[in-house]
Amino acid sequence: MRNTRPAPEPPAPLFPLIDAHTHLDACGATDAESVAALLDRAEAVGVREVVTVADDLDAARFAVRAAHWDRRVFAAVALHPTRANALDDAAKRELEKLAADPRVVAVGETGLDYYWPGKLDGCAGVEEQIEGFRWHIELAKQLRKPLMIHNREADHDLLAVLLDEGAPETVIFHCFSSDANMADACVEQGYVLSFSGTVSFKNAHELREAAKLVPDEQILVETDAPFLTPHPFRGAPNESYMLPYTLRSLAEVREQDPLELAKITTANARRVYGI
């Protein structure tokens, strides 16, 4: 969805928070100054650190640079599953080097996306995605870093590949969007589920039910900015400073105090990402 509405006003501050998944480059950051401006807006409402995530090689290079420019930024690098057909030997070598950087706290976002093949020109096919996913799993295990999952309409196959390959010690399902059955399966395996602005959508009934089932120690919160702007701001630009809106919606769904949930998700992010 194209963002056509003006940027929302900042939410009431909520301390402390970590945005577990954002895309600073897609939010318009291009250099150290613009990264700092985004983080300053976020920090003013309690979002003290962010994990900026790559979906292609250019984004991976930028994410690592941004993490070195600003102490509040950490990086995750991978090729998005829809771009798994670009994972040639040269790309693998560069990703291995980038992922080993100490400012990189996860390998991701990788996984499976069964929505786009056949709809998006140049999109990797299912077999290419599975092959790329297996390679990223092995990289995460070699580096002993968390694996950050993108999953769209691929619940069964995704869990099957993780079981077949042997999952890394830490697996994060970014922007969890499945139902209660999938949530239960992930929780049983010890995976961490991260919730974005979609949990605030009133028509996301199955997702909101799933969010109630996640134990405190297995939950994160994210913006996935500039995408998935929370209700009631859908259609407006999303940024890390919007995270308190999503956190408060998640707390409402889970019938938790927002400040307590903020503390829980922040502690989880520090533990999961080692920051």
Long-range contacts (C-beta under 8 A, 24 or more apart in sequence): 1-234, 1-235, 3-226, 3-229, 3-235, 3-236, 3-237, 3-238, 4-235, 4-236, 5-233, 5-235, 5-236, 5-237, 6-236, 7-236, 7-237, 7-239, 8-229, 8-233, 8-236, 8-242, 8-245, 10-41, 10-44, 10-45, 10-241, 11-45, 11-241, 11-242, 11-244, 11-245, 11-248, 12-45, 12-244, 13-44, 13-45, 13-46, 13-244, 14-45, 14-46, 14-244, 14-247, 14-248, 14-258, 14-259, 14-262, 15-46, 15-48, 15-259, 15-262, 16-46, 16-48, 16-262, 16-263, 16-266, 17-46, 17-47, 17-48, 17-221, 17-243, 17-244, 17-247, 17-262, 17-265, 17-266, 18-47, 18-48, 18-49, 18-50, 18-51, 18-265, 18-266, 18-269, 18-270, 18-275, 19-47, 19-49, 19-50, 19-51, 19-221, 19-222, 19-223, 19-225, 19-240, 19-243, 20-51, 20-172, 20-174, 20-194, 20-220, 20-221, 20-222, 20-265, 20-269, 20-272, 20-273, 21-51, 21-53, 21-76, 21-109, 21-148, 21-174, 21-175, 21-194, 21-196, 21-220, 21-222, 21-223, 21-224, 22-50, 22-51, 22-52, 22-53, 22-222, 22-223, 22-224, 22-225, 22-239, 22-240, 23-52, 23-53, 23-55, 23-59, 23-224, 23-225, 23-226, 23-227, 24-50, 24-52, 24-62, 24-63, 24-66, 24-73, 25-52, 25-59, 25-62, 25-63, 25-66, 26-59, 26-225, 26-226, 26-227, 27-225, 27-226, 27-237, 27-238, 27-239, 27-240, 28-226, 29-66, 31-69, 32-66, 32-69, 32-70, 35-66, 35-69, 35-70, 35-73, 36-69, 36-70, 38-239, 38-240, 38-241, 39-70, 39-72, 39-73, 39-240, 41-239, 41-240, 41-241, 42-72, 42-239, 42-240, 42-241, 42-243, 43-72, 44-241, 45-241, 45-243, 45-244, 46-244, 46-262, 47-240, 47-241, 47-243, 47-244, 48-72, 49-73, 49-74, 49-269, 49-275, 50-74, 50-240, 51-75, 51-76, 51-105, 51-106, 51-269, 51-273, 52-76, 53-77, 53-106, 53-108, 53-109, 53-148, 53-174, 54-78, 54-79, 54-109, 55-79, 55-80, 55-83, 55-109, 56-80, 56-83, 56-86, 57-86, 57-91, 57-94, 57-95, 60-94, 60-95, 60-98, 61-98, 63-104, 64-98, 64-101, 64-103, 64-104, 67-101, 67-103, 67-104, 68-103, 73-103, 74-103, 74-104, 74-105, 74-273, 74-275, 75-101, 75-103, 75-104, 75-105, 76-104, 76-105, 76-106, 76-107, 76-108, 76-109, 76-148, 77-104, 77-107, 77-108, 78-107, 78-108, 78-109, 78-110, 78-136, 78-148, 79-110, 79-132, 79-136, 80-109, 80-110, 80-113, 80-150, 81-110, 81-111, 81-112, 81-113, 81-124, 81-129, 81-132, 81-133, 81-150, 82-113, 82-116, 82-117, 82-120, 82-123, 82-124, 82-129, 83-124, 84-124, 84-128, 84-129, 84-131, 84-132, 84-133, 85-122, 85-123, 85-124, 85-125, 85-128, 85-132, 86-124, 87-131, 87-132, 87-135, 92-135, 95-139, 96-139, 99-139, 99-143, 99-145, 100-143, 104-145, 105-145, 105-146, 105-273, 105-274, 105-275, 106-140, 106-145, 106-146, 106-147, 106-148, 106-172, 106-273, 107-136, 107-139, 107-140, 107-143, 107-145, 107-146, 107-147, 107-148, 108-136, 108-146, 108-147, 108-148, 108-149, 108-150, 108-172, 108-174, 109-148, 109-149, 109-150, 109-174, 110-136, 110-137, 110-147, 110-148, 110-149, 110-150, 111-149, 111-150, 111-151, 111-154, 111-158, 112-150, 112-151, 112-152, 112-154, 112-157, 112-158, 112-161, 113-150, 113-151, 113-152, 113-153, 113-154, 114-152, 114-153, 114-154, 114-157, 115-152, 115-153, 116-152, 130-157, 130-161, 133-158, 133-161, 134-161, 134-165, 137-161, 137-162, 137-165, 137-166, 137-167, 137-168, 138-165, 140-168, 141-166, 141-168, 144-168, 144-169, 145-170, 146-170, 146-171, 146-172, 146-192, 146-272, 146-273, 147-171, 147-172, 148-172, 148-174, 149-173, 149-174, 149-191, 150-174, 150-175, 151-176, 151-177, 151-178, 152-177, 155-182, 155-185, 159-185, 159-186, 159-189, 162-189, 167-191, 170-272, 172-220, 172-272, 174-222, 174-224, 175-222, 175-224, 175-228, 176-207, 176-210, 176-211, 177-207, 178-206, 178-207, 178-210, 179-206, 179-207, 179-209, 179-210, 180-206, 180-209, 180-210, 180-213, 182-210, 183-210, 183-211, 183-213, 183-214, 184-213, 187-213, 187-214, 187-215, 187-218, 190-218, 191-218, 192-218, 192-219, 192-220, 192-268, 192-272, 193-218, 193-219, 193-220, 194-219, 194-220, 194-221, 194-222, 195-219, 195-220, 195-221, 195-222, 195-246, 195-250, 196-221, 196-222, 196-223, 196-224, 196-227, 196-228, 196-230, 196-246, 197-223, 197-224, 197-228, 197-229, 197-230, 197-231, 197-238, 197-242, 197-245, 197-246, 197-249, 198-228, 199-246, 199-249, 199-250, 199-253, 200-230, 200-231, 200-245, 200-246, 200-249, 200-250, 201-231, 201-234, 202-231, 208-253, 211-250, 211-253, 211-254, 212-253, 212-254, 212-255, 216-264, 216-268, 217-264, 217-268, 218-268, 219-264, 219-265, 219-268, 220-265, 220-268, 220-269, 220-272, 221-246, 221-247, 221-250, 221-261, 221-265, 222-246
